Each structure stands twice: as C-alpha cells, then as structure tokens.
C-alpha cells in the first residue's frame, strides 16, 4: 500500500517547522546539538553515535528501525503528519567536477576514497554553518538552510509574525552564502589528488514535505520545485574553487552584490536566464558585465 500525500495537507504545521521554527522542535535541537556523538537524527539532532547508559529512551531516542536517518520519535512524527508546505528557503550544492571521467580513470577504490574525502570536507562546512538535512546524491552534496532551523537566533527576541519570519529567512540565506564562500575556499585549498568541485547557493520558494513508501517502509522529508533544480544547475555551471551565488540569495541575505563579478546564465531547462555572482574568484577576473 502506498501512502499518498496531499501537497496541501498539514501545511500550517510544515510551514511552521521549516519556514518559521517550531518551538518544541527548536528546544529539542538546542539540547541535542552539543550532546553526544554524530550521526544525528536529521530533524531533532538526537545523537546516535553512542548508546546511552540505560539504552535508548524518549529522552535519548535512538535511530528508527524503519528509517535510520531519523530517531524513533521523529519517524513516528513524520508518519503521523504527512504533507508539506511551500516555504522560502536557501539551498547550497557542491558537486565534483569531471566525476564521470575520474571514475573511469582512477582505480575504483581510489575513486571511492577520494569521493568520501570530498563528502567529509563538504559536510564539515555544512554542519559548522548550520546547514540542515544534508544529503548526498551521487557526486553531489547539498544542504538546506530553512529559516525555521538555520535562521533562528537570540536576536529574534521581540519579533513576531511576518517580521520574525523575514528575519529568519534572511539569517538562513546569510548562512547559506557564508557556507558557499567557505566551500569555494575549501576547494581552492585542496591538496594534490583532492577532487575539485563547484558550489552554488540559491534562495526561492520551495516545497518541503513528506514522501512515503510502502507501508512500514521509508518515510522521509524531501524538497521539491524549480528553484531547487535551478540551484543544482547553477552548481553545474560553477567553476572549481568558485561559488555561483544567485542574486536572490544575496538580496535576501543583505550581502552587497556589487563587489562580486556578475554572470547571466542560461541554465538547461529554464526559459529565463539566472543572474548570479561569482564568489571566491581565483583566476584574473573576467570583466564584470
Ligand atoms: Zn529526531
């Protein structure tokens, strides 16, 4: 039996979780963030790296048997609240250049060793920059910077409603920008033999919500939409050691765009060109347009 998900189902809940911040989940994340040993639950950050004394419990939830990316409590939550919402979100991609050629040229074990090394270098930056829901797809790693997680800060005090949401979306976009800039620097500092990779950051309206499989199978949270695809395409267009950051991200983050060379890109599958800035330029810069 397949669980079908109405895209508008539980929209208020999912918007609160990702677009604004859910107080109960934020409290859990705050407690778990610095506790224990990774890996962590993708949602509440409960640590799974070490079995706590006394075993797993509601205070120390262990990985779900059905879906080890989440703790047992978050797995139940995702299954009990299928649905999703449209939220303004930032996303950062990093992908290895020439990975097909390299997979052919390098011995398989060496290719896998270098790919794992790439995952490690990139996810370290994402974790440090408050990226969320990190995921690996082939030769690509990406992280979301949802306002409801990455945008929360002590400066929120006194803000509410649309003002609170705006402030959190802006801070999350700034963290996405910082992550992209740092990742480009990580690539530039790469040692001999390290994979070179491209980086992109983009901000836009994306749909975030649950995807269900067969009954009792994997239940997961995914992000969909043209703006996600745009970010991935932007990443493919980035040169190694540089980040292509869309002007949408710079605008929302409040980062002055003019100090970065401007690129107008035609991306495969998109009818309108995308305006981005090259951050972390290495070679003599092309004349800004
Ligand atoms: Zn959890």
Boltz pocket constraint, residues with backbone or C-beta under 6 A from the ligand:
constraints:
  - pocket:
      binder: B
      contacts: [[A, 41], [A, 42], [A, 43], [A, 44], [A, 45], [A, 46], [A, 61], [A, 70], [A, 71], [A, 72], [A, 73], [A, 74], [A, 75]]
      max_distance: 6.0
